Amino acid sequence: MNARQRRGVLFLVAAAALAVAVFVAVSNYVSQVESQVGPRVTVYEVTEPVDAYLPLSADNVKAVEVPERWASPTSVTRLRDLEGRRVGFQLAAGTVITSDMLIPSTDLSPSEREIAINVDSVTGVAGRVRPGDRVDIITVFAEVPGLPKQARVLVRDVRIVSIGGQQSVQVDSEDSVGRSREVVPVTLALEPKDSLSVTYAAAFAEEVRLVALPGDVGANRSEEIDDFDASDLGGQAVPEEGSR
């Protein structure tokens, strides 16, 4: 093989090596682009601000296609998985809905009823109870005509279904016009008769508190007191004037 032939072979080898390098570079680039812009997956986002506990439906969510690598593993990808579901906090327009945002579907027994009440964000919950916890509901009656001022255990051993995000509500009283207070919506699983008493307390009691229970609370709680008023302090619990 003469010098000219050797140079030709070297040129061919160099050209082949360059072609392989270009092919590898282009393949890597295409792979990177495909990982960024494809394949794509359908997710759902809210089209307008959605208040806590407002049902989700085709009226307030829309389908959006995004690269699969950009979608959260918990993104909801089917509309039927959203229909009628609720989120326990307010959503801004454009928020992509994920499964961990959704309030779990009810697991009520045949004898239980769900009821939602607002409790004070500090004295009522204070971030110490979670869905599935058991609580006692204690009410303070101080402004109901005909009832002595007292604190009362209204219902014992109640299961919490869900807890919403903190909200600001207007105080509905003549001496508190324009004022607001921070509350937390709490959904409870109650027997029908207890749901009525809790509804009454939420409307007329001065304060409703949730008292967290230990996980191993005993079934026999007969020695615990159910109410407390002035007589327990050595005074006299007298109903308000106008009760007779």
Buried (B, 14 or more C-beta within 10 A) or exposed (E): EEEEEEEEEEEEEEEEEEEEEEEEEEEEEEEEEEEEEEEBBBBBBBEEEBEBBBEBEEEBBEEBEBBBEEBEEEBBEEBEEBEEBBBBBBBEEEBBBBBEBBBEEEEEEEEBBEBEBBBBBEEBBBEEBEBEBBBBBBBBBEEBEEBBBBBBBBBBEBBBBBBBEBBEEEEEEEEEEEEEBEBBBBBBBBBEEBBEBBEEBBEEBEBBBBBBBEEEEEEEEEEEEEBBBEEEEEEEBEEEEEEE
